[in-house]
Structure formats: structure tokens, C-alpha cells
Amino acid sequence: MRLASVVTLAGAALLLASCATPPRDYRPDALALMKRDFHAKGIAGMDRLNEDAVQAACNKYQDEPPQGFAEKLQNEQLAAIKWPADGKLLGDWKAGEKIAQNGRGMSWADKGGVGGSCYNCHQVGPRESSFGTIGPSLYQFAKKRGYGADIQRYAYGKIYNAKAYSLCSQMPRMGHVGALTEQQMKDLTALLMDPASPVNQ
Amino acid sequence: MRHALVLGLAAAVAAAPWLQASAQAPDPTAAEFDKFREVLEQDNPAELFEAKGEELWRARRGPKNASLEQCDLGLGAGVVKGAYARMPRYFADAGRVMDAEARIVHCMMTLQGFSYAELAKQPFSNASRTPDPVSLITYVAAQSRGMKVAAPQDHPKERDAYETGKAIFFYRAGAFDFSCASCHGADDKRIRTQPLPNFTKPAKAIAAVQGWPGYRMTGGVMHSLQWRMNDCFRQQRFPEPAYASETLSALLTYLTVNANGHVYRGPGIKR
């Protein structure tokens, strides 16, 4: 009886302790350690360790931020997209294919010249069998979705800033961070949207 | 044997059609490579570096003209057998958790008198040079061949290292918003044709440990996990982590503890 109540008490104390102390957030420790242990190299500066608002929200909530909060941030990203001044979203799909194939750029070993890295994660054109699977297949992108102005705008916007459409998408924000130029993004949009592009055959 | 396995799998898939949707089509490139690796592993070039590492371990070197035979890899001074499979671990004399290569660097500094700057200047192999710590880590790793991975989580600092490493693994930042988990956080994904193991799941995390240190056929050089971590951060578009730093030990603690219980096959071959 006595032993039992001691055990119960100890159990209650443990339970209380585990309720009172939320699991420790190790992210500040991790960031402090990285800031101490990393150094700038080439074009990859130490500023890259800092989270922007989107990265911070996705890191904090393990890629599932509360809906209202996510929506607000997503809308801010959407509003920051710079649409081409000439209103034209389609460039040259042949140039787009080259950009899609090129996986270089933005690392400490790169100087300038950034590719789209599209094939790293997506199936794109039918002739390239070496494609990644982190992102969905883009083969027959417009053939399946239609060739209209709204889909064109979605394709360009998604390439410019994937986070404007899905806040914690794994896809880099190619226009938002200045990795790709307006012309490169137009060429990639053409690769996805041009009826003559191999993607839509 | 291999045929039987493939046939068995095919039969299982035929009998259970719901498997077909999730099972990925076998990648012919990967299959060819696996065959090639099996043949090569019977006569693994890593053994050359293992032998070189053993020689270096016993040789009196450095400003203090000492060997590494008194180096404590966590199981007592001079005990090499099984030490690699039980690292990263906390070392009181250094006041931090260290992965195996960080510990070797520590011993080269304290016992032999080498400077960190000297060892960290060009720490990775290239066509003309294999740094001594790379040969040494290959020797040390080989002494855990066939043993179960058992990175300890007894000391509070080891548990902190695991949690810190996990936070580093999931930390998205940089020009492309990448974290380690961007590539290694889901099952059955690949970059181009390169399969990406999911390191967050115990069943798959052994892929982070297995085959390292490894003789890499691209370039024909011996590489350790320090190189692997470094090159991943390059591809993550991050700045560069310091060689043998606590950040990398923490990350390796997360990866290795997730792989605990699996048998380590020793230095291997990498694509």
C-alpha cells in the first residue's frame, strides 16, 4: 500500500515534469553551431545561413505551417513576382531545354551562369531518360492542362517562385532569388507551354 | 541467387498488385552499377588505403615524433577494433562529441603535434594526393568490418548532438531553400538517375554509413564521410562547413544513430 502510493506519486511527478517541460527546440543551438563552424566560400556567403520569412515558417512547423499564416506568406510571395513588362511569357523552347538540362549554379564552386536544374527533379522532355523524381513529371504539361493564358501565367509564376503557390514546396524560387533571368524563365515557360515543344508531344 | 531474388520479387508484385503503384521500376543504370560494385568489392581498391592507413597509424610522425598507437578512439587508448562502429561519441578530453575522422585529427594534433590548419588546408583526396587522415580513417573503419553500428546515446552531450544534428538536417536555408531533408527525407526519390536514400528512417539510414569511407569511381579517389558531408553542403548551396567541425559531428551523430543495429560492411565502393 505504502509502496504503491510512493510509486503512484513518483509516476505523477514524472508525468508533471514531462508536461511542464516542452521538448527543447534545438534549432537555435543548431544555427549557432553552424554560424560558428561555416565560412563563406566563393559566391556562397554566410548570409545564406539566415532564414527568410518563408524558410523560417517551414523550418519552425516542419513544412506544415498553420493555414492562415501560410496563406498570408504565400500571398506576399505571389505579390512579389515581377511579371515581364512586355506581357509576353513564352520564349524559345529550344533554349529552354538547354536551361532545363543545366544543373549548375549558385554553389560555392560556381561563378555565374545558372541553369534551371529542372531535370534533376522532374521528368520534362520525352528524350531525356536521366531525370529525377523529387518533383512531379512535367511531360505533356500543357497538353494535359491546356495552353491558355492562365496556365502560361501559372507556369511562369511557379518557376519564378514555387513558394507563391505552395509555401513549403521543395522547389527553389528561381526568379525570386535572382537565379534565373527573365529571358531564361520565359524560355522554360515555352518548354512547358509551346505546342511545338517536345514536352507536349 | 540474384535471379531468384528478382523472380521472387516479381512474383510478390504479381500476387500483390497494390505493390506495383509504390514500387519503383528497377533502374537499369543502378542495377548495372550494383553488379559492377559487387565484382569490384571482391578486390576493393579501398584496401590499398587501409594498408597505407595502418602503416601511418604505427609510424612515428609529426613534430612530436609519435605514433597514433596511444590514440583513444573511445574504447581505451590504442583500441582500434570496433571503435569506428561506436562513433560518433563524447570525448571528455576534447569536451565534445567527435566522429571518427574528427577524433583521428584530434589525435594527430595532440599526440603527433600536427596543427589543425595544416590538416584542414586540403583535407580531401584528388587525383594526385590522398591526405593522411583519409588513409587513417579507412584503416580504422576496416577494423569494424562486420560489426553492428552502435553509436552511443548515453552521455547527455551525445543526445544533444543527435538532436542538434537532426535540426541541422531539417534546416532549410540558402539560395535554393534546401535542407539535407530536401533530398534525403522521403522514400524512393532520385536526382537524375542517382537514388536518394531516406536518412530519416532507421531502415534506410544505414545507407549514410554503408560504403564509407569509399573508393569513388568518379575520379578514382578515396573519400571519407567528411568529404561526403562537405560536398552535400556545396550542392545544398550553403557556405562551407569547417573540416572535422562539431557541426559535422552532430550531423553524423544523427545519421549514424538512425542506422544503429545494422551491420557495417567496412570501407566500400561508391559511384
HADDOCK unambig.tbl for C-alpha pairs under 7 A between the chains (distance, minus, plus):
assign (segid A and resid 26 and name CA) (segid B and resid 163 and name CA) 6.36 0.50 0.50
assign (segid A and resid 26 and name CA) (segid B and resid 164 and name CA) 5.54 0.50 0.50
assign (segid A and resid 26 and name CA) (segid B and resid 167 and name CA) 6.15 0.50 0.50
assign (segid A and resid 27 and name CA) (segid B and resid 167 and name CA) 5.43 0.50 0.50
assign (segid A and resid 29 and name CA) (segid B and resid 164 and name CA) 6.57 0.50 0.50
assign (segid A and resid 30 and name CA) (segid B and resid 164 and name CA) 5.21 0.50 0.50
assign (segid A and resid 30 and name CA) (segid B and resid 167 and name CA) 6.05 0.50 0.50
assign (segid A and resid 30 and name CA) (segid B and resid 168 and name CA) 5.71 0.50 0.50
assign (segid A and resid 33 and name CA) (segid B and resid 247 and name CA) 6.11 0.50 0.50
assign (segid A and resid 34 and name CA) (segid B and resid 247 and name CA) 6.08 0.50 0.50
assign (segid A and resid 37 and name CA) (segid B and resid 241 and name CA) 5.76 0.50 0.50
assign (segid A and resid 37 and name CA) (segid B and resid 242 and name CA) 5.53 0.50 0.50
assign (segid A and resid 37 and name CA) (segid B and resid 245 and name CA) 6.32 0.50 0.50
assign (segid A and resid 37 and name CA) (segid B and resid 247 and name CA) 6.51 0.50 0.50
assign (segid A and resid 38 and name CA) (segid B and resid 239 and name CA) 6.23 0.50 0.50
assign (segid A and resid 38 and name CA) (segid B and resid 240 and name CA) 5.28 0.50 0.50
assign (segid A and resid 38 and name CA) (segid B and resid 241 and name CA) 4.19 0.50 0.50
assign (segid A and resid 38 and name CA) (segid B and resid 242 and name CA) 5.71 0.50 0.50
assign (segid A and resid 39 and name CA) (segid B and resid 239 and name CA) 5.86 0.50 0.50
assign (segid A and resid 39 and name CA) (segid B and resid 240 and name CA) 5.42 0.50 0.50
assign (segid A and resid 39 and name CA) (segid B and resid 241 and name CA) 6.48 0.50 0.50
assign (segid A and resid 40 and name CA) (segid B and resid 239 and name CA) 5.05 0.50 0.50
assign (segid A and resid 40 and name CA) (segid B and resid 240 and name CA) 6.32 0.50 0.50
assign (segid A and resid 41 and name CA) (segid B and resid 239 and name CA) 5.79 0.50 0.50
assign (segid A and resid 41 and name CA) (segid B and resid 240 and name CA) 6.16 0.50 0.50
assign (segid A and resid 44 and name CA) (segid B and resid 237 and name CA) 6.77 0.50 0.50
assign (segid A and resid 44 and name CA) (segid B and resid 238 and name CA) 6.15 0.50 0.50
assign (segid A and resid 44 and name CA) (segid B and resid 239 and name CA) 4.92 0.50 0.50
assign (segid A and resid 45 and name CA) (segid B and resid 239 and name CA) 5.79 0.50 0.50
assign (segid A and resid 46 and name CA) (segid B and resid 239 and name CA) 5.95 0.50 0.50
assign (segid A and resid 48 and name CA) (segid B and resid 173 and name CA) 6.39 0.50 0.50
assign (segid A and resid 48 and name CA) (segid B and resid 174 and name CA) 4.21 0.50 0.50
assign (segid A and resid 48 and name CA) (segid B and resid 175 and name CA) 6.55 0.50 0.50
assign (segid A and resid 48 and name CA) (segid B and resid 238 and name CA) 6.22 0.50 0.50
assign (segid A and resid 48 and name CA) (segid B and resid 239 and name CA) 7.00 0.50 0.50
assign (segid A and resid 49 and name CA) (segid B and resid 173 and name CA) 5.87 0.50 0.50
assign (segid A and resid 49 and name CA) (segid B and resid 174 and name CA) 5.97 0.50 0.50
assign (segid A and resid 49 and name CA) (segid B and resid 238 and name CA) 6.98 0.50 0.50
assign (segid A and resid 50 and name CA) (segid B and resid 173 and name CA) 6.58 0.50 0.50
assign (segid A and resid 51 and name CA) (segid B and resid 173 and name CA) 5.47 0.50 0.50
assign (segid A and resid 55 and name CA) (segid B and resid 172 and name CA) 6.00 0.50 0.50
assign (segid A and resid 55 and name CA) (segid B and resid 173 and name CA) 6.13 0.50 0.50
assign (segid A and resid 55 and name CA) (segid B and resid 177 and name CA) 6.75 0.50 0.50
assign (segid A and resid 59 and name CA) (segid B and resid 171 and name CA) 6.12 0.50 0.50
assign (segid A and resid 59 and name CA) (segid B and resid 172 and name CA) 6.35 0.50 0.50
assign (segid A and resid 106 and name CA) (segid B and resid 175 and name CA) 6.96 0.50 0.50
assign (segid A and resid 106 and name CA) (segid B and resid 237 and name CA) 6.09 0.50 0.50
assign (segid A and resid 107 and name CA) (segid B and resid 234 and name CA) 5.69 0.50 0.50
assign (segid A and resid 107 and name CA) (segid B and resid 235 and name CA) 6.30 0.50 0.50
assign (segid A and resid 107 and name CA) (segid B and resid 237 and name CA) 4.56 0.50 0.50
assign (segid A and resid 108 and name CA) (segid B and resid 234 and name CA) 6.27 0.50 0.50
assign (segid A and resid 108 and name CA) (segid B and resid 237 and name CA) 6.92 0.50 0.50
assign (segid A and resid 108 and name CA) (segid B and resid 239 and name CA) 6.89 0.50 0.50
assign (segid A and resid 119 and name CA) (segid B and resid 192 and name CA) 6.44 0.50 0.50
assign (segid A and resid 120 and name CA) (segid B and resid 191 and name CA) 4.91 0.50 0.50
assign (segid A and resid 120 and name CA) (segid B and resid 192 and name CA) 4.81 0.50 0.50
assign (segid A and resid 121 and name CA) (segid B and resid 191 and name CA) 5.71 0.50 0.50
assign (segid A and resid 121 and name CA) (segid B and resid 192 and name CA) 6.68 0.50 0.50
assign (segid A and resid 130 and name CA) (segid B and resid 192 and name CA) 4.98 0.50 0.50
assign (segid A and resid 130 and name CA) (segid B and resid 193 and name CA) 5.47 0.50 0.50
assign (segid A and resid 131 and name CA) (segid B and resid 191 and name CA) 6.79 0.50 0.50
assign (segid A and resid 131 and name CA) (segid B and resid 192 and name CA) 4.00 0.50 0.50
assign (segid A and resid 131 and name CA) (segid B and resid 193 and name CA) 6.20 0.50 0.50
assign (segid A and resid 132 and name CA) (segid B and resid 190 and name CA) 5.00 0.50 0.50
assign (segid A and resid 132 and name CA) (segid B and resid 191 and name CA) 4.20 0.50 0.50
assign (segid A and resid 132 and name CA) (segid B and resid 192 and name CA) 4.00 0.50 0.50
assign (segid A and resid 132 and name CA) (segid B and resid 193 and name CA) 6.29 0.50 0.50
assign (segid A and resid 133 and name CA) (segid B and resid 189 and name CA) 5.38 0.50 0.50
assign (segid A and resid 133 and name CA) (segid B and resid 190 and name CA) 5.39 0.50 0.50
assign (segid A and resid 133 and name CA) (segid B and resid 191 and name CA) 6.67 0.50 0.50
assign (segid A and resid 134 and name CA) (segid B and resid 189 and name CA) 5.58 0.50 0.50
assign (segid A and resid 134 and name CA) (segid B and resid 190 and name CA) 6.45 0.50 0.50
assign (segid A and resid 170 and name CA) (segid B and resid 182 and name CA) 6.29 0.50 0.50
assign (segid A and resid 172 and name CA) (segid B and resid 176 and name CA) 4.49 0.50 0.50
assign (segid A and resid 172 and name CA) (segid B and resid 177 and name CA) 6.01 0.50 0.50
assign (segid A and resid 173 and name CA) (segid B and resid 176 and name CA) 6.60 0.50 0.50
assign (segid A and resid 177 and name CA) (segid B and resid 175 and name CA) 6.53 0.50 0.50
